[in-house]
């Protein structure tokens, strides 16, 4: 059983262990395999003798799948699986399996880390103190930016699954009002007082808009010029979900024209970020390098759950399969 990890370094830069996978077969871990489609010849070569392939963000194309003669299983070292040609995997009888639950609390925590930085500008005030501005100030206290209290303001959450609900719990704990938009309404949550609204109502009424929905055709670039013009000029946008949910040009223009107050994104449409990304030069825009998922505790859970996914598959009890139709194509 040949197990190949295409891009292991992001999950495990050396502080975790692959030992659980080593118990299930001959393991080959590549720290990095190119993310561009031009690198597919390398991907094909590394996959060609694999029974099992694990990937985080390295694309696995139809060609790579078809040329991997022994391939039975593609395991995501992540929740998202858009880097894999799902149809090609299915038609080859290859299970595609993801890890849906490992990062809930970490992403919720990062959402508020970004939001609180916007409210208090902690990093900038720390640097000001270090640079001597406090000791030279005639007043006992000073601030360089307007500061904001969140209690009493409305948090609008787009996508109210596990992560959205975790964000909602934190928002309510600090005294925020809550409104949510989701593809479906959970009667139990609605009975507990969760206010479901349509997307446009959320954009109009929320003080903070936080995105936690999957990337679908109807959510791609849902934050665009038209949506932004529905928002309050004091609105704050947070995106820790998928970069493609936002029209980055429209958001940059809105920030630079003070159409909304601020934004913070942990994800962008092309990663790693390109120098031409308009958000890099936008006012009042925080950008972090897709780290919401990456606390040590979350990565340990991800490693353990990915190993358990594979173990259950090999034992004939697959879980978290995103293409269950693959079974009908098995010879």
N, C-alpha and C positions, 0 to 999 in steps of 0.2 A: 504494500500500500504506500504509494508515493504521495506525500503531502507537501504542497508548495505554497509558501507565503510570499506574495508578490511585493508587498510594501510594509514590512513589519516594523520599521523604525518609528513611525508615528505613534503606534500603539505602545511599542516597547523599545524605547531608546536605550535600554540596558538596565532598567530598574525593576522589570518584571521577569517572569520565566515562561518559556515555551514547553516546560516539562510535561504538561498534560497531553499535549499534542504528540510529543515524542513517544508516549506509551501506545499510541494508536497507529503508528506507521513510521516510515523513513521520512524525516522532516528536513526540508530545505527552506531556509529563511533568507530572502533577499531584503535588505534594508529598504531599497528603493527600486522601483521599476517605473519608467517614465509615464507621466500622466497624459502626454500628447498622443494623438493617434499616429503620429509619425514614428512613435516608438513601438508600434504593434509587432514588428518583426521580433523585437526582444521579448515581448510578452508571449508571442507564439512559441518561441524557442524555449522559454522557461516553463511553459505549460504543457509542452508536447508529450511528456511521459507521465504527467500527473493524473492520479486518480481523484485527488482532492485539491482544490485551489481555494486559498483564502486571500481576500483583497479588502482594502479599505477604500482607496480612491483610484487605484490603477484601473483604467477601463479594460473590460473583457468583452471583446467584439465577437460578432458572428464568426468571423474568420478564425479567431483564436479558439473559440469553442469547437468549431468543426474539425480543426486540426489536432485537437487534443483527443486522441483516439480512445483513451481509457477513462476519460473524465466522467465522474458520477455525481459530483457535488461541488458547488461553489458556495463558500461560506463568506458572508460579509462580516468584516471586523468593524461594523457600524450598523446603524439603523437603515439609512438610505441605501438603495440598491440601483439607482438610476445609471450607474457606471457600467452595468452589466446588460447585455442584450438578452432580455428576459425571453423573448420569443424563440431565439436561437437555442437558449438553454433548454427550454421546454421541449422543443421539437427533437432535441438530441437525447431527451430522457434524463436531463441533469437537474437535480434539485438545487434551487436557489434559496438560501436560508439567511435570514438576518437576525440581528439582536435588538429587539424593539424597546427594551425597558431599562437599560443599564444607566442612562444619564439623566433621568428625570430630575432629581434633586440638584445635580450639578448645573444643569441648564437654567433651572429656576433661580438658583443662587446667582448665576452670572447675569441674568436679566436684571436683577436688582443691584448688582455691582455696577453695571453700566448706568442704570437709572440714578442711583445715588451719587455717582460721580458727576452726572449732569446737574443734580440738585445742589451739590456742595463744592464742586471743583476741588476735590481734596488734593489731587496730584499737583495742580497749579499752586494752591496755597502752601503745600509742603515745600515746593521749589522756591516760593517767595521767601519763606522763613529761612531756608538754607542759604539763600542769596543775600540775607541780611536785611530784608525789607521790614521785618517786624522790629528788630532791634533799633532801626532808624526811624520808626514810626512814632509820631507824637502822641498817638492814642494807644490805650492798653489793648485794643482789639481793632482789627481792620479786615476788610474783605475786598477782593479785587473784582468780584462778579456778584450779581444778584443771587441770593440763596433762596431755596424753595423748600417748603414743607409739603409733604405728600398727603398727610391726613386730611380727609374731607374731599380730596380730589377723586376723579373717576378714572379707574383703570379699565380700558377696553381691550379684551383679549380675543384675538382672531385665531380660532382653533382651540377647542376646549377638551383636548384629550388629556393624557397623563401629565404632560408638562404644563399645559395651559391651566389645569386644575391646581398643580403645585404652585404656579405663579399666583393664581387667585387666592390661595390660602395665605400666602405671604402678604399680598396686597391688603386683604381684609385684616390681617393681624396688625398692620401699621395704620389702620383706620381709613383705608381707601374704600370708596364705593366701587362696585363691580358690575360690568356689563360684558356679555360675551356673544360672539357669533360663531356658530359651528354648522357643519353640513347637516347635522341632525340634532334634535333636541332630546335630552335625557329627561324623561318625566320625573325620575327620582331627584335629580339635581334641581329641576325646576320647582319641585315641591319643597325643597330646602331653601328656596328663595333666590336661586340663581336667575338673573334677568337675561333672557335670550333676546337678541335684537337682530335686525337685518344689518348687513355690512355698512350700508350708507348711514344708518342711524348711529352706529358705533363711531364711524369716522366723524360725524357731526358733533357728537356729544362728549366723547372721551377726552380727558386731559392728557392721558398717556395711552398710546396704542402699542400693544406688544404682539408680535407675530409668532404663532406656534402651530402653523398649519402645514400640511404637506404641499409639495409642488405638483399641482394639477393644471391642465389647460385653463381652468377658470380662476386659478389663483396666480398664474404667471403674470408678473408686473401688475398685480392688483393695486399696488401703491404707485400711482401714476399721477399725471397732472390733474386729471379730473377728480380723483379721490382726494388728493391733497387740498384742492380748492373747497372741499367739503369740511375740512378740519379747522379747528380753532387756530388762530395765529399763535397762541400760546402752547399748542400741542407739541408733545414729544413722541417720537417714533423710536421703538426698540425692535431690532430684528436679530434674533438668535436662532432662526429657523433655516431658511434657504435664501441665498442672495438673489435668486431669480424671482422672488416675490416682489421685488422692488425695481421700478425703472430708475436706475441710478442717475441718469441725466436729469430726469424730472425732479428727483429728490434734491440733487445738488442745486438746481436752479431755484427751488423753493427755499432752501436754506440760505442761499446767497441773497435772495430778495426779501428775507425775513417773512416769508409766507407762513412758515411754521418755526417754532422756537429752536428745536434741536433734534438731533437724531444720534443713535448709537447702534452700530452694526458689528456683529461678530462674524458675519458671513457676507461675501460679495459674489457677484455673478460668475466671475472667473477667478479661480484660486490656484496658486498664489495670486495675489492682487497684481494687476498690471499698472505700470506707471501712468497709463492714460485714463485710469478710472477717475471719473469726475468727482467722486466723493473725497478723493485725496486733497482737493483744493477747496472743498466746501466749508463754509463757516459752521461753527457749532456742531461739528460731526465727529464723534468718537468712532474709531475703527480698531478692532482687535483681531488677531490672526486666527480666527476659528478655534478658540480655546475653551468654549463653554463646556464641551464634552470631556475635557482632558484632565481634571483633577485625578490624583493618584487613585483615590478610592473608586472613581468611576471606571478608570482603565482596568483596575483589578477585576471589577464586576464584568466588564466587557470581555476580558480574557477568559474568565471562568465560564461565562455563559456561552461564548463561542466554542469552547472546548466541550461543554455539555451538549450543545447543539449537534456537534459532530459525533459524539459518543452515542447519543440517542439514535442518530441516523444509521450508524453502523450496526446498532442493535435492532434495527428494523422498526423503530418507533420515532420517526422524524417529527420535529416540532419547528414552529416558526418558518414554515415553508411558504414562500410568497408566490410560488407557481405550482400549486398542487396538481395541475393537469399534466405535469411532467411524467407522472406514473403511467399514463396510457401510452406513452411513446417508448417505454422500456421494452426491449426485445424479450 
